[in-house]
Amino acid sequence: MSQFVKLNPEQLKKLREMNPMMMSYNVEFAEVTGGTFWKAYTPGQIAGTEEFNVTPTSEGIAAMYKDLMQVYAPIDLYNEKLRSLAKEFGPVWVRVSGTWATKTYYDFDGTTGGKAPEGYLNVLTKEQWIGVLDFVKAIGAKLIVSVANCPGLHSAEEPWHPAEAEKLFSLSKEYGVPINAAEFANEPNMMEDTGFPKGYTPEHYRRDQDLFFGWLRANYPDCLCVGPSTTGGDNVTFGKGDAGKSGGIEQLVRNSCGCADLMEGTKEPLDVFSYHYYNGISERLASVMPAGHWQAEEANSEPYLATALNFARTYAPMRDKYCPGGEMWVTESGDAGGGGDTWASTYLDVLRTLNELGGFASITNGVIFHNTLASSDYGFLAREVFDPRPNYFAVLLWNRLMGSTVYDSGEAIREGAHVFAHSRKDGKDGVVYLIINNSLTEATTVELPKEAQRYTLAGENGKVRSTVMTLNDKPLVLGEGNALPEMKPVTQEAGCVELAPGTCTFFVM
């Protein structure tokens, strides 16, 4: 059914001021060191003309490390194209973490010869970490990390100690690019499956997080303590779930726990509350966790798009309990855990991305770290060549247009009409509306009370799974010398205007 939206900018009610760095991103530790990461999809799989098949398995997360991954060289953070495109976002947080961070040894003396010591998986060199620091400095970003917590560092019964963390923090400080925030390991609610010592329990985690945050406050007091960076559990699901299977991470891992298990009774308070959110599980892991996977034809649906907002509403009370008055950060976010779905690099995922940003800002204040900048199929940029994908241009437009004041749009979210309203980013009086028509069959009619500048995003040639996105019917692709395309609006006169199916439109008034 087609929808009608009447915009009333003079009657908008303010909700909050959002963090101006809300749109941020991850650079995986596995990118920095090089090593295994998710195997890329084929062009046919991305286009939806070739099915992605994985043999069903009961091996859970262990299946990740078989034929679902490939070996990559370290990312070149000095690449001029990468730096230029990243800098266009404006000030952001850069999170260097991921599952691999939990098991990375910091070889700043060059003694390992690239071979990980027993109990570790990867090796980070001094040169690689300085590359991270130089990148963060060059683009004017802030840096958040997670630290190692693996059998190479200590056993479950032996308390965590800062021998490795000190290397990372002291070098960063001495280099003039300090670490601004830190989490204690990554996704700790999956325990041993993310690389923790054998026999590790929530009690061990609470002990060790207190040790880490206490050490931080004593030695690096300007660094924010962020946590617990859980993923799943806590009565939230990845994917649809069903009557028999929740879609929760318990299907994927041997042992899991919830946020309360990790936080209840801790002594060192959080400065920021964090969790991880993915809409579901990608095709790569669908055979392991079928209830957690969405099909491409569902990626525009109301239940699918509601997932991010359901996560935010679930975790907000936990933030209020364990970090009262603090911000809520989604330190990993993407369409699907396991490197992204086959459509993550296409226009189809733009509907989810912009809906997530608009919805999160309407619920709470904080930061969303998109996973990733330039790794796997969910990256803003294609790995190694760094060509922008549709999501890159979508969030670039968001950052350029949407100001920090968030308003109640006055419109209930429904198919064909996901409406969000913000102040203007340019500081001028007025308002910016974002309207997502997630119906792929029906146009949405919008009544404009006055003339507006219009930016309409769509898949090239009307194809939602296109790897090229258009702005007002013009393809968004890099020009000569990797120059960004002009992202200019068209003038839209007052009155009724139709928004085509499957489009995202900004109106600046």
GUTORGU-595765 format. One line per 3 residues: number of its first residue (from 1); their letters; for each residue x negated, y negated, z negated of C-alpha. Coordinates in Angstrom, 1 decimal. Each point is the difference from the previous one (the first is absolute). Layout:
residues N
NUM) A) X/Y/Z | ... .
end
This chain:
residues 509
1) MSQ) 0.0/0.0/0.0 | -1.4/-3.4/1.0 | -0.7/-2.5/-2.8 .
4) FVK) 0.7/-3.8/-0.4 | -2.3/-2.1/-2.1 | 0.7/-3.7/-0.9 .
7) LNP) -3.1/-1.9/-1.2 | 0.6/-2.6/-2.7 | -3.5/-1.5/-0.8 .
10) EQL) 1.5/-2.8/-2.1 | 1.6/2.5/-2.4 | -3.0/2.3/-0.7 .
13) KKL) -0.9/0.8/-3.6 | -3.6/0.4/-1.0 | -1.1/3.4/-1.3 .
16) REM) -3.7/-0.4/-0.8 | -3.4/-1.1/1.2 | -1.8/2.9/1.6 .
19) NPM) -3.8/0.6/-0.1 | -1.4/-1.7/3.1 | -2.3/3.0/0.5 .
22) MMS) 2.9/2.5/-0.1 | -1.0/1.4/3.4 | -3.4/1.7/-0.6 .
25) YNV) -1.6/3.3/1.0 | -2.3/2.9/-0.7 | -3.4/0.9/1.4 .
28) EFA) -0.4/3.7/-0.9 | -3.1/1.1/-1.8 | -0.2/2.8/2.6 .
31) EVT) -0.3/-2.7/2.7 | -2.9/-1.7/-1.7 | -2.0/3.1/-0.6 .
34) GGT) 1.1/1.9/3.1 | 1.2/3.6/-0.2 | 3.3/1.8/0.3 .
37) FWK) 3.3/-1.8/0.6 | 3.3/0.7/1.7 | -0.3/1.3/3.6 .
40) AYT) 1.4/-2.4/2.5 | 3.2/0.8/1.9 | 0.0/0.4/3.8 .
43) PGQ) 1.5/-2.7/2.3 | 2.9/2.4/0.7 | 0.7/0.6/-3.7 .
46) IAG) 0.0/-3.8/-0.5 | 2.4/-0.5/2.9 | 2.3/2.7/-1.3 .
49) TEE) -0.4/2.2/3.1 | -2.2/2.6/-1.7 | 1.0/1.7/-3.2 .
52) FNV) -2.5/0.2/-2.9 | -0.1/3.5/-1.4 | -1.7/1.3/-3.1 .
55) TPT) 0.3/3.6/-1.2 | 2.1/0.2/-3.2 | -2.2/0.5/-3.1 .
58) SEG) 0.4/0.4/-3.7 | -3.5/-1.4/-0.7 | 1.3/-3.4/-1.0 .
61) IAA) -2.5/-2.9/0.0 | -2.9/2.5/0.9 | 1.5/0.0/3.5 .
64) MYK) -1.2/-3.5/0.4 | -3.6/1.1/0.2 | 0.5/2.5/2.9 .
67) DLM) 1.0/-0.8/3.6 | 1.8/-3.2/-1.0 | -3.1/-2.0/-0.3 .
70) QVY) -3.1/-0.9/2.1 | -3.4/-1.6/-0.8 | -0.4/-3.8/0.7 .
73) API) -3.0/-2.2/-0.1 | 0.0/-2.9/-2.6 | 2.0/-3.1/1.0 .
76) DLY) -2.0/-2.9/1.3 | 1.1/-2.8/-2.3 | -2.4/-2.4/1.8 .
79) NEK) 2.0/0.3/3.3 | 0.9/-3.5/1.2 | 3.3/1.1/1.4 .
82) LRS) 1.0/1.7/-3.3 | -1.0/-3.0/-2.1 | 1.7/-2.5/2.2 .
85) LAK) 3.3/1.9/0.1 | -0.1/0.7/-3.8 | -0.7/-3.7/-0.7 .
88) EFG) 3.1/-1.0/1.9 | 2.2/1.4/-2.8 | -1.2/-2.7/-2.3 .
91) PVW) -1.0/0.7/-3.7 | 0.7/3.6/-0.9 | -1.0/2.7/-2.5 .
94) VRV) -2.2/2.8/1.4 | 0.3/3.3/-1.8 | -2.9/2.4/0.4 .
97) SGT) 1.3/3.3/-1.4 | 1.9/3.0/1.0 | -0.2/3.7/-1.1 .
100) WAT) -3.6/0.1/1.2 | -1.0/-2.8/-2.4 | 0.6/2.3/-2.9 .
103) KTY) -2.8/2.3/1.2 | -2.6/-2.4/1.4 | -3.5/-0.3/-1.3 .
106) YDF) -1.7/-3.4/0.1 | -3.5/0.7/1.3 | -1.4/-3.6/-0.2 .
109) DGT) -3.5/1.3/-0.5 | 0.0/2.1/3.2 | -1.0/3.2/-1.9 .
112) TGG) 2.6/2.5/1.3 | -0.9/0.0/3.7 | 3.8/-0.3/0.8 .
115) KAP) 0.8/3.3/-1.8 | 2.6/-0.3/-2.7 | -1.1/1.2/-3.5 .
118) EGY) 1.8/2.9/-1.5 | 3.6/-1.0/-1.0 | 0.2/-2.8/2.5 .
121) LNV) 1.3/0.0/3.6 | -1.4/-3.1/1.7 | -3.0/-2.3/-0.3 .
124) LTK) 0.2/-3.8/0.1 | -3.3/-1.8/0.8 | -1.0/-3.5/-1.1 .
127) EQW) 0.1/-1.2/3.6 | 3.5/1.3/0.4 | 1.2/-1.8/-3.2 .
130) IGV) -1.7/-3.2/1.0 | 1.9/0.3/3.3 | 3.2/0.0/-2.0 .
133) LDF) -1.0/-3.0/-2.0 | -1.1/-1.9/3.1 | 3.3/0.8/1.7 .
136) VKA) 2.0/-1.2/-3.0 | -2.0/-3.2/-0.2 | 0.2/-0.7/3.7 .
139) IGA) 3.8/0.2/0.1 | 0.6/-1.8/-3.3 | 1.6/3.0/-1.7 .
142) KLI) 0.1/1.3/-3.6 | -1.2/3.5/-0.8 | 1.7/2.8/-1.9 .
145) VSV) -1.5/3.5/-0.4 | 0.5/3.3/-1.8 | -2.8/1.9/-1.7 .
148) ANC) -1.3/3.5/0.1 | 1.5/2.6/-2.4 | -1.1/3.4/1.1 .
151) PGL) -1.9/3.1/-1.2 | -3.3/-1.5/1.1 | 0.5/-2.8/-2.6 .
154) HSA) 1.4/1.9/-2.9 | 2.0/3.0/-1.1 | 3.6/-0.3/-1.2 .
157) EEP) -1.0/0.3/-3.7 | -2.9/-2.5/0.4 | 1.2/-3.6/-0.1 .
160) WHP) -0.4/-2.1/3.1 | -3.1/-2.2/0.0 | -1.0/-3.1/2.1 .
163) AEA) -3.3/1.2/1.5 | 1.4/0.0/3.5 | 2.4/-2.9/-0.4 .
166) EKL) -2.8/-2.2/-1.2 | -1.9/0.5/3.2 | 3.0/-1.3/2.0 .
169) FSL) 1.0/-2.9/-2.2 | -3.6/-1.3/-0.7 | -1.0/0.1/3.7 .
172) SKE) 3.1/-1.9/1.0 | -0.5/-2.6/-2.7 | -3.6/-0.5/0.8 .
175) YGV) 0.8/-0.3/3.7 | 2.4/-2.8/-0.7 | 3.2/1.9/1.0 .
178) PIN) 1.4/1.3/-3.3 | 2.7/2.6/-0.3 | 3.2/-1.8/-0.8 .
181) AAE) 2.2/2.9/-1.1 | -0.4/3.7/-0.6 | 2.1/3.2/-0.5 .
184) FAN) -1.2/3.0/-1.9 | -0.2/2.6/2.8 | 2.6/0.5/2.7 .
187) EPN) 3.4/1.7/-0.3 | -0.8/1.5/-3.4 | 3.4/1.7/-0.3 .
190) MME) -1.2/2.7/2.4 | -2.9/0.8/-2.3 | -2.4/2.7/1.3 .
193) DTG) 1.4/-0.2/3.5 | -1.4/-3.5/0.4 | -3.5/1.0/-1.3 .
196) FPK) 0.2/-0.3/-3.7 | -2.0/2.4/-2.3 | 1.4/3.5/-0.4 .
199) GYT) 2.6/0.3/-2.8 | 0.6/-3.8/0.0 | 3.2/-1.0/-1.8 .
202) PEH) 2.0/-3.2/-0.5 | -1.5/-0.2/-3.5 | -3.5/0.0/1.6 .
205) YRR) 1.2/-2.8/2.4 | 1.3/-2.2/-2.8 | -3.2/0.4/-1.9 .
208) DQD) -2.2/-0.8/3.1 | 2.1/-2.9/1.3 | -0.3/-1.7/-3.4 .
211) LFF) -3.8/0.6/0.1 | -0.2/-1.5/3.5 | 2.2/-3.0/-0.7 .
214) GWL) -1.8/-0.6/-3.3 | -3.3/0.1/1.8 | 1.3/-2.4/2.7 .
217) RAN) 1.2/-2.5/-2.6 | -3.3/0.1/-1.9 | -2.2/-0.3/3.1 .
220) YPD) 2.1/-1.5/2.9 | 2.7/-1.9/-1.8 | 1.2/-1.8/3.2 .
223) CLC) 0.9/3.3/1.6 | 3.7/0.9/-0.1 | 1.0/3.3/-1.5 .
226) VGP) 2.4/1.6/2.4 | 1.9/3.3/-0.3 | 1.0/2.7/0.0 .
229) STT) 0.3/0.3/3.8 | 2.3/3.0/0.0 | 1.6/1.5/3.1 .
232) GGD) 3.3/1.8/-0.3 | 1.4/1.6/-3.1 | 2.1/-2.2/-2.3 .
235) NVT) 3.3/1.0/1.7 | -1.1/-1.4/3.4 | -0.4/2.0/3.1 .
238) FGK) -1.9/0.0/3.2 | 2.4/0.5/2.9 | 3.6/1.1/-0.1 .
241) GDA) -0.1/2.9/-2.4 | 3.0/2.3/-0.1 | 2.1/2.0/-2.4 .
244) GKS) -2.8/2.5/-0.6 | -3.2/-2.0/0.4 | -0.6/-3.5/-1.3 .
247) GGI) -2.7/-1.1/2.5 | -2.2/-0.7/-3.0 | -3.7/0.6/-0.2 .
250) EQL) 0.5/3.1/-2.1 | 0.4/1.8/3.3 | -3.4/-1.1/1.0 .
253) VRN) -2.2/0.3/-3.0 | -0.7/2.6/-2.7 | 0.4/-2.4/-3.0 .
256) SCG) 1.7/-3.4/-0.2 | 1.3/-2.4/-2.6 | 1.8/-3.3/-0.2 .
259) CAD) -0.8/-3.6/-0.8 | 1.0/0.4/-3.7 | -2.3/3.0/-0.4 .
262) LME) -2.9/-2.2/1.0 | 0.9/-3.2/-1.8 | 1.8/0.8/-3.2 .
265) GTK) -2.2/-0.7/-3.0 | -2.9/-1.6/1.9 | -1.8/-2.7/-1.9 .
268) EPL) -1.4/-2.2/2.7 | 2.8/-2.0/1.6 | 0.5/-0.4/3.8 .
271) DVF) -0.4/-3.4/1.7 | 1.9/1.3/3.0 | 2.3/3.0/0.5 .
274) SYH) -0.6/2.1/3.1 | 1.5/2.9/1.9 | -0.2/1.5/3.5 .
277) YYN) 2.9/0.2/2.4 | 0.4/1.9/3.3 | 3.3/0.5/1.8 .
280) GIS) -0.8/3.7/0.4 | -2.5/2.6/1.0 | -1.4/-0.1/3.6 .
283) ERL) 0.3/2.7/2.6 | -3.4/1.2/-1.0 | 1.3/1.1/-3.4 .
286) ASV) 3.6/0.7/0.9 | -0.6/3.8/0.0 | -1.3/-0.3/-3.6 .
289) MPA) 2.7/-2.3/-1.3 | 3.0/0.1/2.4 | 2.4/-1.8/-2.3 .
292) GHW) -2.3/-3.0/0.0 | 0.0/-0.5/3.8 | 2.2/-2.3/2.0 .
295) QAE) 0.6/0.4/3.8 | -0.7/-2.8/2.4 | 3.7/-0.4/0.8 .
298) EAN) 0.6/-0.9/-3.7 | -2.7/-2.7/-0.2 | 2.5/-2.7/0.5 .
301) SEP) 2.7/1.4/-2.3 | 1.2/-1.6/-3.2 | -1.1/2.9/-2.3 .
304) YLA) -3.5/-0.2/1.5 | -0.3/-3.7/-0.3 | 1.3/0.0/-3.5 .
307) TAL) -2.8/2.2/-1.3 | -2.5/-2.8/-0.7 | 2.6/-2.0/-1.9 .
310) NFA) 1.1/3.0/-2.0 | -3.6/0.5/-1.0 | -0.3/-3.7/-1.1 .
313) RTY) 3.2/0.2/-2.0 | -1.1/3.2/-1.7 | -3.4/-1.3/-1.0 .
316) APM) 1.0/-3.5/-1.1 | 1.3/1.2/-3.4 | -3.3/1.9/-0.5 .
319) RDK) -1.9/-3.2/0.8 | 2.1/-1.8/-2.5 | -0.8/2.7/-2.7 .
322) YCP) -3.7/0.5/0.7 | -1.0/-3.4/1.3 | 2.6/-2.5/-1.2 .
325) GGE) -0.2/-3.3/1.9 | -2.5/1.5/2.5 | 0.2/0.3/3.8 .
328) MWV) 0.8/3.3/1.7 | -2.4/1.1/2.7 | 0.5/2.7/2.6 .
331) TES) -3.6/0.9/0.4 | 0.7/2.4/2.8 | 2.9/-0.3/2.4 .
334) GDA) 0.9/1.4/3.4 | 2.5/1.9/2.0 | -1.2/3.4/-0.9 .
337) GGG) -2.7/1.6/-2.2 | -2.4/2.1/2.0 | -1.3/-2.6/2.4 .
340) GDT) 3.4/-1.3/1.3 | 2.6/1.4/2.3 | -0.4/0.2/3.8 .
343) WAS) 2.0/-3.2/0.3 | -2.0/-1.9/-2.7 | -2.1/-1.7/2.7 .
346) TYL) 3.1/-1.0/2.0 | 2.6/-2.7/-0.1 | 2.4/2.3/-1.8 .
349) DVL) -1.9/-0.3/-3.3 | 0.3/-3.8/0.1 | 3.6/0.3/-1.1 .
352) RTL) -1.2/1.7/-3.2 | -3.0/-2.3/-0.6 | 2.0/-3.2/0.2 .
355) NEL) 2.9/1.4/-2.0 | -2.5/1.1/-2.7 | -1.5/-3.5/-0.2 .
358) GGF) 3.3/-1.8/-0.1 | 1.6/2.4/-2.4 | -2.9/0.2/-2.4 .
361) ASI) -0.2/-3.8/-0.2 | 3.7/-0.2/-0.8 | -0.4/2.5/-2.9 .
364) TNG) -3.2/-0.9/-1.7 | -3.3/-1.8/0.2 | -3.3/1.7/0.9 .
367) VIF) -2.2/1.3/2.8 | 0.5/2.8/2.6 | -3.1/1.6/1.3 .
370) HNT) 0.7/1.5/3.4 | -1.9/3.2/0.6 | -2.1/-0.8/2.0 .
373) LAS) -1.8/-2.8/1.8 | -1.6/2.2/2.7 | 0.2/3.7/-0.9 .
376) SDY) 2.3/2.7/1.4 | 3.3/-0.5/1.7 | 1.5/-2.3/-2.7 .
379) GFL) -2.9/-2.5/0.3 | 0.8/-3.6/1.1 | -2.9/0.4/2.4 .
382) ARE) -1.0/3.0/2.1 | -3.0/1.8/-1.4 | -3.4/-0.9/1.5 .
385) VFD) 1.3/-2.2/2.8 | 2.0/-2.2/-2.4 | 2.8/-0.8/2.5 .
388) PRP) 3.0/-1.4/-1.9 | 3.1/2.1/-0.3 | 3.6/-1.3/-0.2 .
391) NYF) -0.1/-0.1/-3.8 | -3.0/-2.3/0.1 | 1.8/-2.7/2.0 .
394) AVL) 3.1/0.5/-2.1 | -1.7/-0.7/-3.3 | -2.1/-2.8/1.6 .
397) LWN) 3.3/-1.7/0.9 | 1.3/0.6/-3.5 | -3.0/-1.6/-1.5 .
400) RLM) 0.2/-3.0/2.3 | 3.7/-0.7/-0.4 | 1.3/1.3/-3.4 .
403) GST) -0.7/-2.3/-2.9 | -0.3/0.9/-3.7 | 3.4/-1.1/-1.1 .
406) VYD) 2.5/3.0/0.3 | 3.7/-0.6/0.3 | 3.1/2.1/-0.3 .
409) SGE) 1.1/0.3/3.6 | 3.6/0.3/-1.0 | 0.3/3.0/2.4 .
412) AIR) 0.4/3.6/-1.2 | -2.5/2.4/1.6 | 1.7/2.2/2.5 .
415) EGA) -0.7/1.6/3.4 | -0.6/-2.7/2.5 | -0.5/-2.7/-2.6 .
418) HVF) -3.0/0.1/-2.3 | -0.2/-3.7/-0.8 | -2.8/-1.7/-2.0 .
421) AHS) -0.6/-3.7/-0.7 | -3.1/-1.9/-1.0 | -1.4/-3.5/0.0 .
424) RKD) -2.1/-1.1/2.9 | -3.7/0.9/-0.1 | -0.9/-3.3/1.6 .
427) GKD) 1.2/-1.9/-3.1 | 2.7/-1.9/1.9 | 3.5/-0.2/-1.3 .
430) GVV) 2.2/2.7/1.3 | 0.4/3.8/-0.1 | -1.1/3.1/1.9 .
433) YLI) 2.3/2.9/0.6 | -1.1/3.5/0.9 | 2.8/2.1/1.5 .
436) INN) -0.7/3.7/0.8 | 2.6/1.6/2.2 | -0.8/3.6/-0.7 .
439) SLT) 2.9/1.3/2.1 | -1.4/1.5/3.2 | 3.4/-0.2/1.8 .
442) EAT) 1.8/-3.2/-1.2 | -0.9/-3.7/0.3 | 0.3/-2.2/-3.0 .
445) TVE) 1.6/-3.5/0.3 | -1.5/-2.8/-2.0 | 1.6/-3.4/-0.5 .
448) LPK) -2.6/-2.7/-0.2 | 1.2/-3.2/-1.7 | -2.8/-2.0/1.6 .
451) EAQ) -2.8/0.2/2.6 | -2.7/2.5/-0.9 | -3.4/1.2/1.2 .
454) RYT) 0.5/3.7/0.9 | -2.6/2.8/0.0 | 1.5/3.4/1.1 .
457) LAG) -2.1/3.2/-0.2 | 0.9/3.1/2.0 | -1.6/3.1/1.6 .
460) ENG) -1.3/-0.6/3.5 | 2.7/0.8/2.6 | 2.4/0.6/-2.8 .
463) KVR) -1.8/3.2/-1.2 | -0.2/0.2/-3.8 | -2.9/2.4/0.2 .
466) STV) -2.1/-2.3/2.2 | -3.6/-0.6/-1.0 | 0.5/-3.6/1.2 .
469) MTL) 2.3/-2.5/-1.7 | 1.5/-3.1/1.7 | 0.6/-3.4/-1.5 .
472) NDK) 2.9/-1.7/1.8 | -0.5/2.5/2.9 | -3.7/-0.7/0.3 .
475) PLV) -2.5/2.9/-0.8 | -2.2/-0.5/-3.0 | -3.4/1.1/1.1 .
478) LGE) -3.5/-1.4/-0.4 | -1.3/-2.2/2.8 | -3.4/-0.6/1.4 .
481) GNA) -2.7/0.0/-2.7 | 2.4/1.7/-2.4 | 2.0/-3.3/-0.3 .
484) LPE) 3.3/0.3/-1.8 | 3.1/-0.6/2.2 | 2.0/-3.2/-0.5 .
487) MKP) 2.8/0.7/-2.5 | 2.3/-2.8/0.9 | 3.7/-0.2/-0.7 .
490) VTQ) 2.8/-0.9/2.3 | 2.6/-2.6/-0.9 | 3.4/1.4/-0.9 .
493) EAG) 2.9/-2.3/0.0 | 2.6/-0.1/-2.7 | 2.9/2.4/0.4 .
496) CVE) 0.4/3.8/0.4 | -2.9/2.0/1.3 | -0.3/3.8/0.5 .
499) LAP) -2.9/2.0/-1.3 | -0.6/3.1/2.1 | -0.1/3.4/-1.6 .
502) GTC) -3.3/1.0/-1.6 | -1.4/-3.5/-0.3 | -1.5/-2.1/-2.8 .
505) TFF) 0.6/-3.8/0.2 | -1.4/-2.9/-2.0 | 2.0/-3.3/0.1 .
508) VM) -1.8/-3.1/-1.2 | 2.2/-2.9/-0.9 .
end
